[in-house]
Each structure stands twice: as C-alpha cells, then as structure tokens.
Amino acid sequence: MKLLMKIPVARQNRKKSGFTLLEMMFSVGIYTILLIGVLVSLQIFALRVYTLAATKLSATKMSRQALNAIRDDIRQCKYAQVGHADNSGNFTPYTGTALAPAMPSKFSPPRTGISPRPPMTSTISRPTTRAGSRPIT
C-alpha cells in the first residue's frame, strides 16, 4: 500500500484562455455607445411627456378660469330666464315648459308693472394660445 499517491500536475505550457485588453476596450466602447443612445432616447421621451403634461395643465387652468367666470356671473344675477338668445341680442323666453314653468319661482322676475330688464351679458375675454397669436375658437 502506497501512502503518498502521485498527483498529476497540469502542464505549464497549456494555452491560457481569456480576453485581451483590445477585446475588452472594444466591448466596453460598444456598450458605452449603446448606453448613451438609450439615455438620449429616454431623455427625448421624457421631454415629450413633459410637454404633453404642460399642455394639459394649461388647458385645465383655462377651463377652470372660464368655469369660475361663468359661476361668478350666475351668482351675481338677480333672476334667471330660460329661453333662446341669438348673436344680435334678441331673447325669446320659453314659457309653460318643464324648463320654465308658468308659475313663478324664486328665479323668475318680480311681477310688477315694470318690464324686466334684459339679461346680463358677460364680457369675458377669450384666452389666446400664446402671446400674440390668434384666440382659441
């Protein structure tokens, strides 16, 4: 029985495997170019999303201002009439319908010998898209 067995030793002249410095430099360079491309495209996408969000916020702000002006005009009126008005200022009231019943309500004008005053008109200026551009229609 042998107490010490002979362990085979690897050959010293075996070719070592691995990457050369030149291969590593090329792979890191290609990876860097791809990473820069992805970051630039991500930045462009983020700018688009920001522009879209800013447009929606400005539209929301203008809508809120318009609705606030309408609300203020309604709250300032003394009475309300239901009817049809055209651009020349002619107003035709509806009578006896479900929208404007024939019996007086708290919004109908007082029943006196004085004819009711014409409905109030609002002078709300239309917002523009940008400074100096045409108004939104």
Number of C-alpha atoms within 10 A of each C-alpha: 4 5 5 6 7 7 6 6 6 7 7 7 6 7 7 7 6 7 8 8 8 8 11 11 11 11 10 11 12 12 12 12 11 12 11 12 12 11 12 12 11 12 12 11 12 12 12 12 12 12 12 11 12 12 12 12 12 12 13 12 12 15 12 12 13 16 12 12 15 14 11 11 14 13 10 10 11 11 17 15 17 16 12 11 12 8 6 6 11 10 15 12 12 15 14 10 9 8 11 18 13 12 8 11 12 8 13 17 15 13 9 7 6 7 9 12 8 10 14 13 8 9 7 10 8 12 14 13 12 9 8 7 8 11 12 9 6
